[in-house]
Amino acid sequence: VNAAEAIAAGDAAWTPIPAPPVAVHGVGGAIHGNAFHLIGGSRVAATAVNTGTVQVYRFGPSRAAALSRPRAGSPAGTSR
């Protein structure tokens, strides 16, 4: 993932949002509350080397934004 788009329920078109801080391939994703989590992934396509990162997008009344990384409280080399 090196680009991202979002769509709101009822909208007819996707809207570009900020790209994740770390571009990844084969990443897992989950939504929890108002946040979308990108979990793991590889920096190179067709490899099994996991980045070991969790990237988080928080959504609210304003436009979506990726959280800075690393952040206080995150284990070294990861973001939460």
N, C-alpha and C positions, 0 to 999 in steps of 0.2 A: 504494500500500500504506500504510494507516494503522493496520492491525491485523494480527496474525500468529497462526498456529496451527501446531502441529507434531504429527506422528504417528510413533510408533516402529514398526519392523517387528513385526508380530504383534499390535499394539494394535488395538482395535476402535473407538476414538474419538480425535478430534482434541483437543489440549490448548492453551489459550491461552498464548502466550509474549509477552514484551515487544514492543511495537510498534517499528518501526525509528525511529531518531532523526529522519529526514527522510521525510515521507510522499511517495510517488511513484506515478506512473501509467505503465504501459507499460514497466516495469522488466525487465531481464534478470536471470537468476539462475544460480548455479553452486555446486556443492558441491566443496570441496577439503579432504581430510582430515576434521577435525572442525569445519569452518567452512562456513557458507552465506554466499555473497557476493551482495548486491543491487547490480547494476551499472547506472549511469545512471538513466534514467527522466526523466519530466517532472513538474513540480510541479502542472501543470494538465492535465486530461484533454483529448484531441484536439488537443494542440499538439506541435510537433516540437522544442521547446526542451529540450535535455538538461541535467540538473543537473550532469553531470560528476563525480558522486560514486560512490564504492564504499563500501557499508555492509557490515559483517561481523558475523555472529553466530557465536560459538564455542560448541560443545556439549561437555559433559563429564558427569561423574557427577551434577552438580547441575543445576538448571534452566537453560535457555538464557538468554542475556543478550546484548544488543547492546553492542558496544564503544563507549566514549566517543568523541566526535569534536570537534574534530580531535585527532589523537594525534601525539606526537613522531615525526618521520621522515616525516610525510605532507606532500605538496606543499600549498602554501597553498590553502585552500578545498576540500580534499578529505579524505576519511578512507580508511583502508585496512583 
